[in-house]
């Protein structure tokens, strides 16, 4: 095959990831940012992808550490570099892989932030009353009910096609990472919120069509370039809902609702494999983090409320003073 200049390696790699593995847009953007940073670092040393050695890759990681980048960021950048060189080796762009034996910095194991059932109830209640008009309030309710009922990723939620939700579904077909589909059951409350939102949404879309405007294929349409509610807008919206609900906004994100879905199911006795399927995790080991979350939460409850625990005794003493 014809040799391609190192400057084109990033675009070639991203095209292959999109075409062969069905990588999501957000994943491709992250790869692109990380690889451009490595490319820029090499350029300052008059080096290119095809010339870089293992020592160069290791020196780049040291420079990332010196910048104070988090372990997770450094691990992600190394992963991008490793995958680029694996691609280059497989495509014959290099005869070796300078990153293959480099170990990452590892990541600090942190349990995800969790919301209690009571906090989620307050968020759902606040969503019903937050909005400029009835349409906004119904949409906000539907967004929150679907997120908590299914544990969807925020990108899956905002990009949900309306065709997947027609007919008062008991199960929702979700298109996840890598184009993988999964079925997730809907709760009665989520189905009610969805039915009400679809009715208002369809009325709005009919008015658009009457004005010769094209109809949207998304459940949550928007006039933006994506054609649907953006992740950023929903992130801001969920913070507004948290404030209205009296829940600390710092602990409320679209992803903490996903965590709450999994943790509350597990606490209710759901099978770990079933939760794995509903979350769309490729490996059950990823889902197992929620068993640790539950254990930590139970330990916290015992320490806070058991009459013989030091924490409970100290609290009782301080309350009586």
Secondary structure, DSSP 4 states (H G I P E B T S, - for coil): -----GGGHHHHHHHHHHHHS---HHHHHHHHHHHHHHHHHHHTTT--TTT--HHHHHHHHHHHHHTT--HHHHHHHHHHHHHHHHHHHHTTS-SS-TTTTPPP------PPP---HHHHHHHHHHHHH-SSSHHHHHHHHHHHHHHHHH---HHHHHT-BGGGG-S--SEEEEE-GGG-EEEEE--HHHHHHHHHHHHHHHHHHHHHHHTTPPPP-BTTB-SSTTSB--HHHHHHHHHHHHHHHT--GGG--HHHHHHHHHHHHHHTT--HHHHHHHHT-SSHHHHTHHHHHHHHHHHHHHHHH-TTSHHHHHHHHHHH-
